[in-house]
Amino acid sequence: MIDTATALQKEMAVLLHSSMLFSSASFLSNRARRIQVSRVYPLFSFPRRLIHAHRVLAMAETSAPMHRHTNRLASEHSPYLLQHAHNPVDWYPWGEEAFEKAQRRNVPIFLSIGYSTCHWCHVMEVESFENEEVAEMLNDWFVSIKVDREERPDVDKVYMTYVQALYGGGGWPLSVFLSPSLKPLMGGTYFPPDDKYGRPGFKTILRKVKEAWESKREMLEQGGALAIEQLSEALSATANSHKLSDELSENSTERCAEQLASGYDPKFGGFGSAPKFPRPVEVNLMLYESKKLLENGKEVEANKYLKMVCHTLQCMARGGVHDHIGGGFHRYSVDECWHVPHFEKMLYDQGQLANVYLGTFLVTRDVFYASVARDILDYLRRDMIGKEGEIYSAEDADSAEYEGASRKKEGAFYVWTSKEVEDILGDSASLFKNHYYIKSSGNCDLSRMSDPHNEFKGQNVLIERKDVPSMAVKSGFSIDEYSHVLGACRQRLFDVRSKRPRPHLDDKVIVSWNGLAISSFARASKILKAEPKEAKFFFPVAGCNPSEYLDIAEKAASFIKSKLYDAHTHRLRHSFRNGPSSAPGFLDDYAFLISGLLDLYEYGGGTEWLSWAIELQTTQDELFLDKEGGGYFNTPGEDPSVLLRVKEDYDGAEPSGNSVAAINLIRLSSLISGERSDNYRHIAEHLLAVFERRLKEQIIAVPLMCCAADMLSVPSRRQVVLAGDKSSAEFDAMVAAVHASYDPNRTVILIDPSNKQEMEFWDNNNANLGLLANSGPKDKKATAHVCQNFVCSAPVTDPDALIGLLSKKTVTTPSA
């Protein structure tokens, strides 16, 4: 069958003249085994000229109250599906109705996957799916299915993995042709409607697929079945042993850091070349390894990695990828200098980035990083949180340039002309324009990749080419005076920008992404109490009491528990919009939420969050754990229409569920005693052993998993047990003290001995911690015990004493 498949591959290549459409018949198993190395970034495989030629393509805006067409998507809740509800294409949502129709008509399925804030998804909709001729071809020759990748990541994973395996890259919109039995036949990403740039247009592709289906159907279907078979084999690896070697565990972060450093950009920061995506897992790894080196007396090497982290985070924060007016970060920059972004904002970026800025603040004590973390969190609090505390998923890159415009443009909400700035800021305009490199001709000229076709001519994307202190000195201001002027200017521009047509808000609530945000809000609530008392805040930073962030984290967690969790089955649903989605919770939903709940508990939340995290871990093990082979599958395996169960390991723009799960298990094993603690560690060890080959051969793909491997090799995590009245200011100060230093190998246990429910929890889960909490002085509102290697310090009741105790490398005072 391989020989036949290869022949068909060549024939399809001749027919299609395209590197962007692939036949399943071309599938080779060694390609499948390399699949997870590739990063899924949109449009990376497109010629740069094609990307930029379409960058400013305007989107059609329906102004008429009546629609010529309405399809089945009109009854869906997904914002992305609703965007296509009035296309002339006879779209179906993913489900039995569509599958049965394809089987009944004996025609292939055209599957289109995207998400509501995806710029290139909008482009293909306007060019092709709103085109009557294209719609007629799709309706006559295919059954067309539209999928929101954020609502059904399980479906997206199957076919994105397939396209990646064949080509080495992918992105959205994802365009795949399937047999009626859902086996992939051929696929690609974005296609223009007509032939251009020596590439086939979508109409040509539809004709060729129809011809191939009619003349070579059997070979196409055989190729699709082979592709799924080989992918399934490649992506459900099992472990050869139940534990990584000690050498691999202990050296993983060192090897990964060395490889990342080899790709470091010393001029603009970041690890790799343009386009540049924030990848917080890389920064996490470098921070982790820097601390490890410092503890081992290797200060020069530690500082080298820390400087890379700081330079990268500074360049990102000063660049156009950061929204200087409204806060938060855009998804990526098209150039190497973090200047001109793709303007959509994703929740998963905000949560992770806030955490790495918080971590860097702890290490450096530089309030710059604390301020950027606040900037991100205050953006979420202002623009991305619903009335019940739910946190929305994304904001679009595209918007109308003015109210009533019939078309949309990427970045319209965010860019400025020099004259606009002058008219709004008056006497302060010159200072502001100088600071943010604003020019009458437009400022997107820092790189040949920023705007090669002058699509932003006359427009400015704010960027700080020099830092505030140096600019303040040059302007003859104190730093505070200069910062105050900039903040006031940003406020005035924000007020004007708020009157512009806003980008589309995807108000879908995704459990996994909420988990990432819950973590950052919870951590900020205590870490930011280490800011100096004289710290000043300038718009868009609100400058609130950090404790307010804990309330936000708890409200978001409460929303998920009340709306997306079944207390009887202990199961999650994946997302919410006008009600829970039909999709079940996936591995990332459980793992990321458990991580957020552990942070919520350790940074001051109640024991109920820890209890829920343990419940969810039990369900996660029941639904996703490969008990024989090790590791977690990404889906429960209960939906027959989802053809692959993948064991994901790639730590990309989002960390992998397996990496986060491994760290969760290590943390839980330090909180819970006895057989369950041992079981958590055993599952984590077995999980890491599954990905031994990846850790050996492609370690740069799994930085967070490297951290997990190192955490597991640590002989004993440090435990800090804080006991006392949780409602007291003294207790809160002690919690802030324990979190005033960076230590990823520390577990914090908060216990109120006077709370009967809490003590019952500890009696059932770790009686020794309950006894320890009761052993401190009774006349103190808060007492801390620091324990490591089965030895505990004498109790301390003063925050400064606790900080001093935690600064010591090991605990040596015997327990009483």
Secondary structure, DSSP 8 states (H G I E B T S, - for coil): -HHHHHHHHHHHHHHH--SS-EEGGG--HHHHHHGGGS-B-TTTTS-HHHHHHHTT--EE---SSS-S---GGGG---HHHHHTTTSSS-EEESSHHHHHHHHHHT--EEEEEE-TT-HHHHHHIIIIIT-HHHHHHHHHH-EEEEEETTT-HHHHHHHHHHHHHHHS-B-SSEEEEE-TT--EEEEES---SS-BTTB--HHHHHHHHHHHHHHHHHHHHHHHHHHHHHHHHHHS---SSSS--HHHHHHHHHHHHHHHHHTB-TTT-SBS-SSB---HHHHHHHHHHHHHHHHTT-HHHHHHHHHHHHHHHHHHHHSTTB-TTT-SB-SEESSTTS-SEE--EEHHHHHHHHHHHHHHHHHH--HHHHHHHHHHHHHHHHHSB-TTS-B--EE-SEEESSTT-SEEEETTTT-B-HHHHHHHHGGGHHHHHHHTT--TT-S--SSTTT-TT-TTTT-B----SS-HHHHHHHHT--HHHHHHHHHHHHHHHHHHHTTS----EE--EEHHHHHHHHHHHHHHHHHGGGS-TT----TT-----THHHHHHHHHHHHHHHHHSEETTTTEEBSEESSSB-SSB--HHHHHHHHHHHHHHHHTT--HHHHHHHHHHHHHHHHHHB-TTT-SB-SS-S--TT----------SSS--HHHHHHHHHHHHHHHS-HHHHHHHHHHHHHHHHHTHHHHHH-GGG-HHHHHHHHHHHSS--EEEEEEE-TTSHHHHHHHHHHTSS--TTEEEEEE-TT-HHHHHHHHHH-HHHHHHHTTS-TT-SEEEEEEETTEE---B-SHHHHHHHHTSSS--S---
